[in-house]
Amino acid sequence: MRTPAGTECPYYYEDFHRGRSHQECRLIASTPGGGTYSPDLCARCRIPRIVLANACPNMVLEARVVSGLLGLRRRVEIAANCTRSGETVREPEIGCGQCHIDFPAMTTQEDD
Ligand code: SF4
């Protein structure tokens, strides 16, 4: 679904039918301690770019709302983990590389 920022995000949901006014981020809502979603958070959120770049089924994403000084400048902090390697994925757009080992065709000759 298209977010208020104009990006496609699989975690965004809204319902404005028949007088309703409901907007939510299902990723923030499903993350323990995720915080409270507000539509302005989508503008600077990395998740739409991450899911576009990396569709790995083993990567689990979490999103938490964090604030700067005095509770201002709220933003979404991302965490990614691989269920296969059990490790933190440092660059979610790329992945941890564990799956690339199983598919050598996905690596270059120099990697062998
Ligand atoms: S905050 Fe990020 S993950 Fe949540 S709906 Fe907006 S763009 Fe998607």
Residues whose N, C-alpha, C, O or C-beta is under 5 A from the ligand:
A	BS01	SF4	T3 C9 Y11 Y12 E24 C25 L27 L41 C42 C45 I47 P48 V76
